[in-house]
Amino acid sequence: AIQASLISASAASDKTQVKPTFKPKPKPKPKPKPKPTTKPKAKPKPQPNPKPSTKPALKEKAEPKPQAVPSSIVDDELEQELLDELASFESAIAAAQAAEDQATAMSYMGLIQQSVEVNWSRPPSARNGMQALLQIELIPDGTIVNVNIISSSGNQAFDRSAVTAVNKSERFPELAELEPRIFERYYRQFKLLFKPEDLRL
């Protein structure tokens, strides 16, 4: 049950005012949100200076970058290669032609030796071991124009018999068939060796 009593205003003034026992609870003030605290950054601990190493550090060599070769240099090198190959090819052809020309020239030398030997009359004073070397000059139709002794046998009769044998031949008509380059190289001037045994180039 709830009991209530009335108090007059005058009576209330004479007595000390009694504070009501019931106090309204104050509304709680909103607490301010705490500001985020930033933690101070930890200072890095000083590290001891590294001791200098006695061995020098090896520097890595940078690989050279391939450089582009100018086209003009490539063209020059290619041209030189082609010229070298051409020169080598021409040299091989020339060597083959020279060998063929020599074989042809030697085939005519046998005819000349036979012609001269037919006209050679060996002197009675001829002995084994004697030899006379003659140089013979011709013109392109095979005619003999000059005969010289370039190495004597030491016997005048033997030397004269050799010169006489060549002059009697007068001309070697077969040589007119030769190509000019072969004649000029092998028969414009050539040598004959006279020995009592035989005739040899």
Contacts in CASP RR format, 6 or more apart in sequence:
PFRMAT RR
TARGET T0000
AUTHOR 0000-0000-0000
METHOD contacts of the structure
MODEL  1
AIQASLISASAASDKTQVKPTFKPKPKPKPKPKPKPTTKPKAKPKPQPNP
KPSTKPALKEKAEPKPQAVPSSIVDDELEQELLDELASFESAIAAAQAAE
DQATAMSYMGLIQQSVEVNWSRPPSARNGMQALLQIELIPDGTIVNVNII
SSSGNQAFDRSAVTAVNKSERFPELAELEPRIFERYYRQFKLLFKPEDLR
L
101 179 0 8 1.000
101 181 0 8 1.000
101 182 0 8 1.000
101 185 0 8 1.000
101 186 0 8 1.000
102 186 0 8 1.000
104 178 0 8 1.000
104 182 0 8 1.000
105 178 0 8 1.000
105 182 0 8 1.000
105 185 0 8 1.000
105 186 0 8 1.000
105 187 0 8 1.000
108 172 0 8 1.000
108 174 0 8 1.000
108 175 0 8 1.000
108 178 0 8 1.000
108 187 0 8 1.000
109 190 0 8 1.000
109 201 0 8 1.000
111 172 0 8 1.000
111 174 0 8 1.000
112 169 0 8 1.000
112 172 0 8 1.000
112 192 0 8 1.000
113 192 0 8 1.000
113 199 0 8 1.000
113 200 0 8 1.000
113 201 0 8 1.000
115 169 0 8 1.000
115 172 0 8 1.000
116 165 0 8 1.000
116 166 0 8 1.000
116 169 0 8 1.000
116 192 0 8 1.000
116 199 0 8 1.000
117 165 0 8 1.000
117 198 0 8 1.000
117 199 0 8 1.000
119 164 0 8 1.000
119 165 0 8 1.000
119 166 0 8 1.000
119 168 0 8 1.000
119 169 0 8 1.000
120 161 0 8 1.000
120 162 0 8 1.000
120 164 0 8 1.000
120 165 0 8 1.000
120 194 0 8 1.000
120 199 0 8 1.000
121 161 0 8 1.000
121 164 0 8 1.000
121 165 0 8 1.000
122 158 0 8 1.000
122 161 0 8 1.000
122 196 0 8 1.000
123 155 0 8 1.000
123 157 0 8 1.000
123 158 0 8 1.000
123 160 0 8 1.000
123 161 0 8 1.000
125 155 0 8 1.000
125 157 0 8 1.000
125 158 0 8 1.000
126 155 0 8 1.000
126 157 0 8 1.000
126 158 0 8 1.000
126 161 0 8 1.000
126 196 0 8 1.000
127 155 0 8 1.000
127 196 0 8 1.000
128 196 0 8 1.000
128 197 0 8 1.000
129 195 0 8 1.000
129 196 0 8 1.000
130 153 0 8 1.000
130 154 0 8 1.000
130 155 0 8 1.000
130 158 0 8 1.000
130 195 0 8 1.000
130 196 0 8 1.000
131 151 0 8 1.000
131 153 0 8 1.000
131 193 0 8 1.000
131 194 0 8 1.000
131 195 0 8 1.000
132 149 0 8 1.000
132 151 0 8 1.000
132 152 0 8 1.000
132 153 0 8 1.000
132 158 0 8 1.000
132 159 0 8 1.000
132 162 0 8 1.000
132 193 0 8 1.000
132 194 0 8 1.000
133 149 0 8 1.000
133 150 0 8 1.000
133 151 0 8 1.000
133 191 0 8 1.000
133 192 0 8 1.000
133 193 0 8 1.000
133 194 0 8 1.000
134 147 0 8 1.000
134 148 0 8 1.000
134 149 0 8 1.000
134 150 0 8 1.000
134 162 0 8 1.000
134 163 0 8 1.000
134 166 0 8 1.000
134 191 0 8 1.000
134 192 0 8 1.000
134 193 0 8 1.000
134 194 0 8 1.000
135 147 0 8 1.000
135 148 0 8 1.000
135 150 0 8 1.000
135 189 0 8 1.000
135 190 0 8 1.000
135 191 0 8 1.000
136 144 0 8 1.000
136 146 0 8 1.000
136 147 0 8 1.000
136 166 0 8 1.000
136 189 0 8 1.000
136 190 0 8 1.000
136 191 0 8 1.000
136 192 0 8 1.000
137 144 0 8 1.000
137 145 0 8 1.000
137 146 0 8 1.000
137 147 0 8 1.000
137 188 0 8 1.000
137 189 0 8 1.000
138 144 0 8 1.000
138 145 0 8 1.000
138 172 0 8 1.000
138 175 0 8 1.000
138 183 0 8 1.000
138 187 0 8 1.000
138 188 0 8 1.000
138 189 0 8 1.000
138 190 0 8 1.000
139 145 0 8 1.000
140 175 0 8 1.000
140 176 0 8 1.000
140 180 0 8 1.000
140 183 0 8 1.000
141 171 0 8 1.000
141 173 0 8 1.000
141 175 0 8 1.000
141 176 0 8 1.000
142 171 0 8 1.000
142 172 0 8 1.000
142 173 0 8 1.000
142 175 0 8 1.000
142 176 0 8 1.000
142 187 0 8 1.000
143 170 0 8 1.000
143 171 0 8 1.000
144 166 0 8 1.000
144 167 0 8 1.000
144 169 0 8 1.000
144 170 0 8 1.000
144 171 0 8 1.000
144 172 0 8 1.000
147 163 0 8 1.000
147 166 0 8 1.000
147 167 0 8 1.000
149 159 0 8 1.000
149 162 0 8 1.000
149 163 0 8 1.000
150 191 0 8 1.000
152 159 0 8 1.000
153 159 0 8 1.000
153 162 0 8 1.000
153 194 0 8 1.000
158 194 0 8 1.000
158 196 0 8 1.000
161 194 0 8 1.000
162 192 0 8 1.000
162 194 0 8 1.000
165 194 0 8 1.000
166 192 0 8 1.000
175 183 0 8 1.000
175 187 0 8 1.000
178 187 0 8 1.000
190 201 0 8 1.000
191 201 0 8 1.000
192 199 0 8 1.000
192 200 0 8 1.000
192 201 0 8 1.000
193 199 0 8 1.000
193 200 0 8 1.000
193 201 0 8 1.000
END
